[in-house]
Amino acid sequence: MTSDERCNLVLAVARTLFINGQATDQMVAAAERLGRALGLRANVMARWGELRLQSDSEATPCCEVPADPAGVDMDRVAATMRALQDVEAGRLTPDAAIKAIGVISRAPPAPTWLFAPAAGAGAVALAVIFGVDHYLAAILIFISAGAGAMLRRAITRWSTNDFIQPFCAATLAGLIGALAVRYDVSSSLRLVAVCPCMVLVPGPHFLNSAMDLVAGRIHLGAARLVYAGLVVVAISTGLLLGLALLGASLPVDPPGRTVPLWLDVIAAGVAVASYSIFFSTPLNMLPWPVAVGMLAHALRWIALGVFGFGVATGALVACVVVALILTPVSRRSHMPFAAIGFASVVSMIPGVYLFRTMSGLVQIAGGAETTLTLLQDTVSAGTTASMIILAMSLGLVVPKLIIDYVGNRSRRAEITGAAEHVNAR
């Protein structure tokens, strides 16, 4: 291969990993491994909207490609990593690898007939965790989330805007939730409106932003965080708009009721499986996040119900356990940690607190009677959401960084020992 072709192959692999949810550290390491296999010393630098490769080639010392890390597709990531391993092992020629990466990058996501029911099941599972107590409400949540998923897929045919899809789906959920309020199907928790919106919250982007910020990639981490925040704003705006169109609102009240441990664990398993389908997880990887997610929820329930910890502390305990178990799994299977880690703790993401914070701010700005209770509930919801996100980020990221550091040192030691053995012979 020419120098240009080698650089293009490395960038194609890096781009496919980057835009489909792989953590930045793992993407950079994979690209540099491929460069060494091709006889190219390369350094990949990532920013939002761009990947740049600097190499020791005099012909092409620097090249770049556009890349927005706005998607999550674990099947594409796994297939790309398998292709990289085949190139390293000599089972796949570089020319064939370029064609294979092109096919992988165009692989379709989960089909709509599977995606829509998974969205409905995930929303119902979250409603069970938060204490839904009417079968009719659960049915409406399933219909609302499933219809929102089909609406999102339909919108992708004429618009690639990342914010229109969640906004429209959330507006539909708000309208259905308002109808449920009008006909006394929904309780004061407004779970019929809130739960279909919770499956839209971009959790992997929050976690990837935390990993980038901790690693010192300030520009990329801040960009990921802003992107995730804008998606949440779009969801909240659509939800509140849909409710307001039919004269309903989202009260700033406690977000849920306590449910038994066995029900909480089963619902968590269903939610994890649903989110894994959203992220196109290969079937052979599905048992890991489901099992670990159920364990994490059991630990969180015990932390809250038995030891009396706060919701942020309970999330921290659960996320530490998830990171300790799934980090080695993600390294061995080359799955994006942000995706399988988030899928395992999905129901702990404080989407309901974020929505109620936005509702409180809208009520205050809209001229509603600003009582001390309203102010306290709004500030409390916002603070709780921030603390949970921070606790989850630290609980998932810090153990992962420690395990990655130890694993990378061990790998470098093995490589050095093998090289010294070869030289000695």
N, C-alpha and C positions, 0 to 999 in steps of 0.2 A: 504494500500500500504506500501511496505517497504520503508526505507529511500532512497535507491538507485532509486527506481521507482519514488518517488516524485521528486527527483533531476532531473531525466531524463525528466520528464514531464515539469518541469519548464524550463529546458534548451531547450527542443524541441520547446516550445512556443516562448521563447526568440529568438532562432535561426531563426524560420520562420519569425518573425517580422523583425529581423535585416537584413537578406539577401534580403528582399523584399521592402526595402525603408523606413521603419518606422524610425522616428527620435530616436536617442539614448536615450534621456530622457524619451520618451514615452515607448520605449521598456523596459527599466530598471524598470519603474514604474509598467508596466503590469506584468512583471516577479515577482516582489516582491509582488504584489497583489495576484497573483496565489499562491505564496509560503505561504502567510498568510492563504489563504483559505484551503490549504492542511496541515496546522499546522506546517509549516516549515519557520523558520526565515532565509531568504536567501538574499545574496547580489550579484548582477550580475555585472561583470566588462567586458567591451568590448574593444577589440583591433582589428585591421585589421587582419583577418585570424583566430580569436579565440574569443570564449566567455567562461568566467570562472565564476563558481558559488561557492561561499563560504557560507556554512550553519552552523547552530548550531548543526547539527547531528554529533554524535561521530563516527558513522559508515562511513559516507562519508562527511568529513568536506570540501572537495574541489573536484570539477570535472570540466571538460572542454570539449568543442566540437569545431571542425573547423567551421569557418563561414567567408565567404568573402561577405561584403555588397555591391555587385556589381550589384544587380538587383533592379527593381522597378515593383511591382505587387500589386496594391491596392486591388484587389479582394481577394487575399490571406491574406492580412493584415486584411481586414474587416472580413473575415470568421474566422480568428484566434481570433480576439477580441470577436466575438460572442461566440465562443467556450469557451473562458475564462469566459465571463459573465455567461454562462450556468453552468460552474463548480462552480462559486461563488454562484449562486442561487440554486444549488442542482438539476438542471434539467439534468445535464450530469455527470455521474460518472467519476472519474479519469481514470479508465481503458478504458472506452469508449472514453475519451478525447485523450488518446495517439493514438488510431486508427484514430480518427477524424483529429488530427494534421498531421498524416502521409498522409492521403488523401489530405488534404489542401495543403501540401508542394509539392505534385506532380500534382496539378491542372494545366492544360495547359494554356498558355497565349492566347491572342486574336488570332483567326485563321488567317492563311495567307490570305485567301480571303477577310478578313476585314482589316488586318494589312497593306497590300500593297496599297489598295486605300486610306486608311487614311494617309499613308506617302505621297502619291501623292497630296492629297488635302491639307495637311499641308504645303507642299513645295510651292504649287501654292498660298496659302493664304499669306505666307511670301513674295513671289514675288510681290503680289499685294500691300502689305504694303510698300515694297521698291521701287515700281513704275514701274513694268513691263508694257510695252505699246504695246505688240504684242500678239495676240491670239496664233500664232504658237509657240512663245517662251513659253507661259504658257502650251501648250500641251506637248512640249518637257520636261518641268520641271516635269509635272505629270508623264510622261512615265519614266523619269530618276529616280525619287524618288521611284516610284512603283517597278521598276525593281531592284533597290538597296535593297528595303525591301525584295523582294523574294530571292535575292542573299544572304542576311544576314541569312534568315531562312534556306536556303540550306546549308550554311557553318556550321551552328550549328550541322548538322548531322555528321560531321567528325572532327570538332575542337571545343573545348571549350575556346579557347583563346579569351579574351575580346577585343583584339586590331585588330585581323585579319578581323573581320566582318566590323567595320566602315572603315578600310583601303580599303578593296575591294569595298565597296559601294561608297566611295568617289572617288576611281580611276575610276569606271564606270561613275560617274557624271562628272569627269574631261574630260573623253573621249567624252562623249556626248556634253559637253559644248564646247570642242575644235571643234567638227564638226559643232556646231551651229555658232561658230566664223568664220570658213572657208567658210560657205555658207551664211554669213551675216544675220543670224537669231538672234544672240545675240548682244546686245548693249555693250558699253564700261563697263557697270556695271557687265557684266558676270553673270547675275542672273541665266541663264540656268545651269551654273556650280556650283554656290555658294548655291542656295536655297535648292537643294537636300541634300547638306552637312549640312546645318543648322539644319535639323531635326535629325541629328546624335549627336549633341552637348549634353553632359551629364549634363544638368542643375541641376537635383535633387542632384547630387553628389557635385556640387559646393555649393549648399545651405546647405546640410547636413554637409559639412566640415565647413562652417561658423558657424553653430549652435554648433558643437563640439568644435571648437576653442574658441568661446565666453564662452562656459561652462567650459573651462579649460581642456578639453580632448585633449591635444596637440598631442599625438601620433596618435590617431584615426583621428582627424581633419586634421593633416598634411598628413596622408596616403590617406584619401579621396581626398584631394586637389591634391596630386601627381597623383593619379589614374585618376581623371578627366582631369588633364593637359596632361597626356600621351595619353588619348583618343583623345583630341583635336590635339595633335601632329600627331597621326596616321591619323586623318581625313585630316589635312592640307597636310601631306605628300602625301596621296593618291590623293587628289585634284590637287596639283601642278604637280604630276607625270603624271596623266591622261592628263592634259593640255599640258605638255611638250612633251609627246609622239607624239602629232600631231602638234607640233610647235606653240602652243598658250601659253599665259601667263595670269596672273591675275594682272591687273594694280592696283597700290596703289592710287586709286581715291576716291572721296566721295562715300559713300556706297549706296546711294539711292536718289530717288526724292520724293517730297512732294505730297501726295494724299489727296483728300477731306476727311472730317471727317466721313461722312456716309460710305464711302468705307473702310476706315481704321478700323472702328468699326466692320463692317460685316466680313471683312477678319480676324480680330482678333478672332471673335467668331468661325470661321471655324478652325483656327489654334489651338485654345484651345480644341475644340472637337476632333481634330485629335490626339493631344498629350494625351488626356484622354484615347483614344482608345489604344495608345501605352502602357499606364500604366495599362491597364485592369481595368479601373474604372467601378464600378457597375453602371448600367443605372440610378438607383434612385439618384446617386450622381452627374450625369453629368450636370444638370442645374446649379449647384452652380459655378463650375469653369468657365463655359461658360459665365454666366451672369456677374460674377465679372471680368472676363477677358475683356469683352467688355467695362465695366465701366472703368476699369483701362486704357484701350487704349484711351478712350475718354478723360480722365483726362490728360494723357500724351500728346495727340494731342493739347489740350487747353494750357497746360503748354508751349509747344514748339511754337505753332503757334500764340497764343494770347498774352501770357506774355513774350515770348522771352527767356525762360529758356534754358539752355544747355541740351544735351541728358541725361547726368548723373543725373541732377536735376529732369528732367521729369520722369526718371525711378524711382528715389527715392520717388517722390510724389505718383506715381501709386502703388508702392510696399507697402508703408505705408497703403494705403487704402485697398489693398488686404489682408494684414496681419490682420488689424483690423476686417475685415469681416470674413475671412476664419479660423482664429485661433479658435474662438468658435465653428465653424462648424466642424473642424477637431477633436476637443476635444469631441464633442457630438457624432459624427459618427465614431470616431476612424480611420479616414482616415489619411494616412501619409501626414503631412503638406507640406513636401518638394515636394511631387508629385503634389498635387492639387494646391499648391501655385505656383510652377514652371509652371504648365500647364496654369495658369491664366496670367502669364507674359512672356510666352515663346518667343514671338516675340521681346521682349526687350533684350534678351540675345545677347551679341555683337559678335555672331559667325562670321559675315561678317568682323568685324574689326580684329578679331583674324586671319582670313585667309589672309587678306590683309597685316597684319603685317608680317606673315610668308613669304608671297610672296616678300615683300620688303627686308627682311633679306636674302632670297635666291638670289635675284637679286644682292644685295651688295656683298655677299660672292662668287657669281658666276662670278665676274669680269665685271659686267655691269658697264656702265659709272655712277659713283657715283656722281650724281648732288646734289646740295643743296635741290632741290625740292624733290628728291627721299628720302633723309635723313629726311627731315621735314615730309613728308607724312607717312613714316614708323614709326617714333617716335610718330607722332600724332595719328595714328591708334592704336598703342600699348598702349599709355597713355589713349586714350578714352575707349578702351576695359577694361583696369584695373579699371578706374574710374566707369564705368557702373556696372561692377561686384561688386565692393565695395559698390556702392550706393544701388544696388538691395539687396545685402546680409544684409546690415544694415536696409534697409527699411522693409524687410521681417522678419528678426530675432529679432530685438530689440522690436517691438510691441508684437511679439509672446512671448518673454521671460517675458515681463511685464504682459501680460494677463495670462500666465501660472502661474506666481508667485501669482497673486491675486486669481486665481481660485483654486490653491492648498491650499492656506491659508484658503479660505472659506470652502473647502472640509474638511480640518483637523478640523476646528472649528465645523462643523456640526457633524463630527464623535465624537469629544470630548464631545459636548453637548448631543449627543444621549447616549454615555456611562455614563455620569454623571446622566442623567435622569433614566437610567436603574438601576444604583447603588442606587439612591435615593428611587426607588420603592422597 
